[in-house]
Amino acid sequence: MKLPIYLDYSATTPVDPRVAEKMIPYLTEKFGNPASRSHSFGWEAEAAVEEAREQVAALVNADAKEIVWTSGATESNNLAIKGAANFYGATKGKHLITVKTEHKAVLDTMREMERQGFQVTYLDVQENGLIDLEVFKAALRPDTCLVSVMFVNNEIGVVQPIAEIGEICREKGVLFHVDAAQATGKVAIDLDKLKVDLMSFSAHKTYGPKGIGALYVRRKPRVRLEAQMHGGGHERGFRSGTLATHQIVGMGEAFRIAREEMAEENARIGKLRDRLLKGLSDIDCVYVNGDLEQRVPHNLNISFAYVEGESLLMAIKDLAVSSGSACTSASLEPSYVLRALGRDDELAHSSIRFTIGRFNTEAEIDYAVKLLHQKIGKLREMSPLWEMVQEGIDLSTVQWAAH
Amino acid sequence: MSYSVKVIDHYENPRNVGGFDKDEEGVGTGMVGAPACGDVMKLQIKVGQDGVIEDAKFKTYGCGSAIASSSLVTEWVKGKTVEQALEIKNTQIAEELALPPVKIHCSILAEDAIKAAVADYKKKHSE
């Protein structure tokens, strides 16, 4: 077994070797600019780009004409929110709705819209990480122009009720954007049925290359956007800039593989996740963050109470995972997503996100379980909080000297 | 986050983990920090009749730097009088462990833990 074991597939995935193989010729011999109309180099590149567009559209049951290439989900989110708000804000109204547990690419874009004079409602989530549809309905206003809700949460893997939100938005005539960066290849997406107007995609979360993504822009009913990147008018004016043919080919191939293999792969990954959860469930005071049912099989976000996340990461350096605690950055704030679930700060500081993917094996999961048992035992031996709990002290009654 | 060799050494081989009976004669207990802030340190000193710290133990909930800072001070306070122990400054701890700026608070917490343990010892002793 090769160490460290990669269990951070929601951060990024390796490029599938089949994808890499398909990309390489477009860097060397098939290097043409897809916008070149006057020779075969351009035609060849354009054909490859259009084939990839079909493949991306096929995964989400959309029309290829509805797919706009971008540099990734962050750009897609920016284009969708700024583009739609700027186009429709003046006529439909300047109110936007999103959720507190969204990715920063959405939250920070919303902050920018506030600076531009929009009002934004940030919805709370329930304890299980899902939004309450009644709370959502109550937040809608006559001047609401756009709603943005992520499909699958990056930290806790919960799947938001996109179909239901879409129905409500359509009924009220409000545009609906969905960040699906963590959803492709993990949940079935049918844009023919879903009442979603804009959807963001990323390649590198689905075994494609980094630096490429797409935005789905619905044609029926037609959605208009104000371009955020001006130039040669590529992508029907939505997003100028020479297309990165090799990246696009990679995303297309990655999404083709996802479509063909996702059912089988999710079943296999679900078994690995269950094996991990079962292996850890005999450790005392372990809590799963986020709903276990409305969740992708790839994600397990767990709090190991009385053990601090960063020290645990250090103890399990044979496992490449991420911590819900942001202690690793300059701020000492625990994860805003876990806090939005109402988890107290101590549990938020004690969380680890395991995200399982295509290349994990049973042996790797078993190794992880064994290592965690060992290290959590050692860290709890060292933890004054664990000692107090063993003595029967209720930590919430202790007067802490906050610093 | 990359850690210094010394932090990793203290983290992997923490010195003097454990505790004393806090009601025992000569034992001073200091507990500083808060779970919500991500670190809690418990430092205990055992002081002899001559006022010299004979032994020290710690338990820490916190990041690697917090564990290393508390492990280090248990080594440093031993053999010192309580007054000498109070002279240990967070800057010395930070320097010894080569803590990065974002982890300086761990060394401050360790200094506070010494002060709290000594204060507890003195309080018991004056009674």
Boltz contact constraints between the chains, C-beta under 6 A:
constraints:
  - contact:
      token1: [A, 308]
      token2: [B, 38]
      max_distance: 6.0
  - contact:
      token1: [A, 308]
      token2: [B, 61]
      max_distance: 6.0
  - contact:
      token1: [A, 308]
      token2: [B, 62]
      max_distance: 6.0
  - contact:
      token1: [A, 308]
      token2: [B, 63]
      max_distance: 6.0
  - contact:
      token1: [A, 310]
      token2: [B, 63]
      max_distance: 6.0
  - contact:
      token1: [A, 311]
      token2: [B, 63]
      max_distance: 6.0
  - contact:
      token1: [A, 311]
      token2: [B, 64]
      max_distance: 6.0
  - contact:
      token1: [A, 314]
      token2: [B, 64]
      max_distance: 6.0
  - contact:
      token1: [A, 327]
      token2: [B, 38]
      max_distance: 6.0
  - contact:
      token1: [A, 327]
      token2: [B, 63]
      max_distance: 6.0
  - contact:
      token1: [A, 328]
      token2: [B, 1]
      max_distance: 6.0
  - contact:
      token1: [A, 330]
      token2: [B, 102]
      max_distance: 6.0
  - contact:
      token1: [A, 332]
      token2: [B, 38]
      max_distance: 6.0
  - contact:
      token1: [A, 345]
      token2: [B, 36]
      max_distance: 6.0
  - contact:
      token1: [A, 346]
      token2: [B, 35]
      max_distance: 6.0
  - contact:
      token1: [A, 349]
      token2: [B, 38]
      max_distance: 6.0
  - contact:
      token1: [A, 382]
      token2: [B, 17]
      max_distance: 6.0
  - contact:
      token1: [A, 382]
      token2: [B, 59]
      max_distance: 6.0
  - contact:
      token1: [A, 383]
      token2: [B, 61]
      max_distance: 6.0
  - contact:
      token1: [A, 384]
      token2: [B, 40]
      max_distance: 6.0
  - contact:
      token1: [A, 384]
      token2: [B, 42]
      max_distance: 6.0
  - contact:
      token1: [A, 384]
      token2: [B, 59]
      max_distance: 6.0
  - contact:
      token1: [A, 384]
      token2: [B, 61]
      max_distance: 6.0
  - contact:
      token1: [A, 385]
      token2: [B, 61]
      max_distance: 6.0
  - contact:
      token1: [A, 400]
      token2: [B, 34]
      max_distance: 6.0
  - contact:
      token1: [A, 401]
      token2: [B, 32]
      max_distance: 6.0
  - contact:
      token1: [A, 402]
      token2: [B, 34]
      max_distance: 6.0
